[in-house]
Amino acid sequence: VVYNNLGLALHGLGRIDEAAAALVQALELDPDNAAMLRNFASCLKNRSVEQLTPSLRRWLEVCFNDPGIDTQSLLPAALAALEAMDGVTAALDQAGALPEAAARDALFHRMLETTFISRADWEDLLTRLRQSLLAAPGEAPPGLLFAMARQGFNNEYIFAASEAEQAAVRALGEAIDSRLSEGAAQPTAALESDLARLALYRPLGELAGMDTLPEAGWSAGFQP
């Protein structure tokens, strides 16, 4: 309670880094306290922090897994956490590829799934990442393809697509429609991958045979 009250006081004074650190200490002592978690999330609302400790990052991830917390307001803090990882800032600045460690990062996946990312440099990076997932989905870390598909839905498919991408997506959609027209398709890893790749670019509801897909039997984290 002492650290929680200290955090609230520091937050009121605008001393965000100190407030976040105090609230993290409060959570470490009382990890199941939902009110303290909400205080921590409120402290980071639409803000970043300069002193990003492992404990603070861990509790930020907990916030992203709490359905009662507005994760969109935590996007600046989450982006700062990712940019603190080796190679991410260089990828943003130099139009490079996202480092593998970041591509596997659980906070990154939850950020993709629960927010709408609209910062220009991140849009460019995610556009390149989407291109690579369309071309080589088998090389993606577990969960990334599904998380990126969800980001496409969240941002209403605003990322730019080249003519080659558009042609590949049309061909993929036609192939899936053909498969679904043959009857009820069973959940398989290959079908999941194809549906998720298509969902990177367009809503799956546009497929003529979507109503033939079963509701159960899909991998965890995937629901067409």
C-alpha positions in Angstrom: 0.0 0.0 0.0 2.9 2.4 0.8 4.4 2.0 -2.6 1.0 2.2 -4.3 0.3 5.5 -2.5 3.8 6.8 -3.3 3.3 5.9 -7.0 0.0 7.8 -7.1 1.5 10.8 -5.5 4.5 10.9 -7.9 2.1 10.4 -10.8 0.1 13.4 -9.6 3.4 15.4 -9.7 4.1 14.3 -13.2 7.2 12.3 -12.2 6.2 9.3 -14.4 9.4 7.2 -14.2 9.5 7.4 -10.4 5.8 6.7 -10.2 6.0 3.7 -12.5 8.9 2.3 -10.5 7.0 2.7 -7.2 3.9 1.1 -8.6 6.0 -1.8 -9.9 7.3 -2.3 -6.4 3.7 -2.3 -5.1 2.8 -5.0 -7.7 5.8 -7.1 -6.9 4.6 -7.2 -3.3 0.9 -7.8 -4.1 0.8 -9.2 -7.7 -2.9 -10.1 -7.6 -4.1 -6.6 -6.7 -6.2 -5.5 -9.7 -6.6 -1.9 -8.4 -2.8 -1.5 -8.3 -2.5 -2.9 -11.8 -5.0 -0.3 -13.0 -3.0 2.4 -11.3 0.1 1.2 -13.0 -1.7 1.3 -16.4 -3.1 4.7 -15.7 0.4 6.0 -14.9 1.6 4.8 -18.3 -1.4 6.1 -20.2 -0.3 7.7 -23.5 3.2 8.0 -22.0 6.6 6.3 -22.3 9.3 5.8 -19.7 13.0 6.3 -19.9 14.0 3.7 -17.2 12.5 0.5 -18.6 13.5 -2.2 -16.1 12.7 -5.9 -16.7 10.1 -5.8 -13.9 8.3 -2.8 -15.5 8.3 -4.5 -18.9 6.9 -7.7 -17.3 4.0 -5.8 -15.7 3.4 -3.9 -18.9 2.9 -7.3 -20.6 0.5 -8.3 -17.8 -1.5 -5.1 -18.6 -1.7 -6.2 -22.3 -3.2 -9.5 -21.2 -5.8 -7.9 -19.0 -9.1 -7.5 -21.0 -10.2 -4.8 -18.6 -7.3 -2.4 -19.5 -7.3 -0.1 -22.5 -4.2 -1.3 -24.2 -4.4 1.3 -26.9 -3.5 3.9 -24.3 -0.4 1.9 -23.4 0.9 1.8 -27.0 3.6 4.5 -26.5 5.0 2.5 -23.5 4.9 -0.8 -25.5 6.6 0.7 -28.5 9.4 2.2 -26.2 9.8 -1.3 -24.7 10.3 -2.8 -28.1 12.6 -0.1 -29.3 14.8 -0.8 -26.3 15.5 -4.3 -27.8 18.7 -4.8 -29.8 18.3 -3.9 -33.5 14.7 -2.5 -33.4 15.6 1.2 -33.7 18.1 0.4 -36.5 15.3 -1.5 -38.3 13.0 1.5 -38.0 15.6 4.1 -39.0 17.2 2.1 -41.9 14.2 0.3 -43.3 15.5 -3.0 -42.2 13.9 -6.3 -41.0 12.6 -6.7 -37.5 15.1 -8.6 -35.4 14.2 -12.2 -34.6 14.0 -11.6 -30.9 11.5 -8.9 -31.3 9.5 -10.9 -33.8 9.2 -13.6 -31.1 8.5 -11.2 -28.3 5.2 -11.9 -26.4 4.6 -8.2 -25.7 5.0 -7.4 -29.5 2.4 -10.1 -30.3 -0.1 -8.8 -27.8 0.5 -5.2 -29.0 -0.3 -6.3 -32.5 -3.4 -8.2 -31.4 -5.0 -5.5 -29.2 -4.0 -2.1 -30.6 -4.1 -0.1 -33.8 -0.5 1.0 -34.6 -0.5 4.3 -36.5 3.0 5.7 -36.1 4.6 6.1 -39.5 7.9 4.4 -38.9 6.2 1.4 -37.3 3.7 1.3 -40.1 6.6 1.1 -42.6 8.3 -1.7 -40.5 5.0 -3.7 -40.2 4.4 -3.3 -44.0 7.7 -4.9 -44.7 7.0 -7.6 -42.1 3.7 -8.3 -43.7 5.4 -8.7 -47.1 7.8 -11.3 -45.7 4.9 -13.2 -44.0 3.0 -13.4 -47.3 6.0 -14.7 -49.1 7.4 -17.1 -46.5 4.9 -17.8 -43.7 6.8 -20.9 -42.7 9.7 -18.8 -41.5 7.6 -16.8 -39.0 8.0 -17.4 -35.3 5.0 -19.1 -33.7 2.0 -16.8 -33.2 3.4 -13.9 -35.3 1.4 -14.6 -38.4 -1.8 -14.7 -36.5 -0.9 -11.6 -34.5 -0.1 -9.7 -37.7 -3.4 -10.8 -39.2 -5.2 -9.4 -36.2 -3.3 -6.1 -36.6 -4.6 -6.0 -40.2 -8.2 -6.2 -39.0 -7.5 -3.6 -36.2 -6.1 -1.1 -38.6 -8.6 -1.8 -41.3 -5.9 -2.9 -43.8 -4.4 0.5 -44.2 -0.8 -0.7 -45.0 0.2 -0.1 -48.6 0.5 -3.1 -50.9 2.5 -3.4 -54.1 1.0 -4.7 -57.3 2.8 -8.0 -56.8 1.4 -8.3 -53.3 -2.1 -7.6 -54.6 -1.8 -10.2 -57.3 -0.5 -12.8 -54.8 -3.3 -12.0 -52.4 -5.9 -12.4 -55.2 -4.4 -15.7 -56.2 -4.4 -16.9 -52.6 -8.0 -15.9 -52.1 -9.1 -17.7 -55.3 -7.2 -20.8 -54.2 -8.9 -20.8 -50.8 -12.3 -20.2 -52.3 -11.8 -23.1 -54.6 -10.8 -25.3 -51.7 -13.8 -24.3 -49.7 -16.2 -24.7 -52.6 -15.4 -28.4 -52.6 -17.1 -28.9 -49.2 -16.4 -28.5 -45.5 -12.7 -28.0 -45.1 -11.1 -29.5 -42.0 -8.7 -27.4 -39.9 -5.1 -28.1 -40.9 -1.9 -26.2 -40.4 -1.7 -25.4 -44.1 -5.2 -24.0 -44.2 -4.7 -22.0 -41.1 -1.5 -20.5 -42.6 -3.3 -19.6 -45.9 -6.2 -18.0 -44.1 -3.9 -16.0 -41.8 -1.9 -14.8 -44.8 -5.0 -13.7 -46.6 -6.2 -12.0 -43.4 -3.1 -9.9 -43.5 -4.6 -8.0 -46.4 -8.4 -8.4 -46.3 -11.3 -9.6 -44.1 -11.9 -13.3 -44.3 -15.6 -12.6 -44.4 -15.2 -11.8 -48.1 -14.5 -15.5 -48.8 -17.6 -17.2 -50.3 -17.1 -20.4 -48.4 -16.4 -19.0 -44.9 -19.6 -20.4 -43.5 -18.4 -24.0 -44.3 -15.5 -23.8 -41.9 -15.9 -25.6 -38.6 -15.8 -23.6 -35.4 -13.6 -26.0 -33.5 -10.4 -27.8 -34.2 -8.2 -24.8 -34.9 -4.9 -24.0 -33.2 -4.8 -21.9 -30.0 -4.8 -18.3 -31.0 -6.5 -18.9 -34.4 -10.2 -18.5 -35.0 -11.3 -17.7 -38.6 
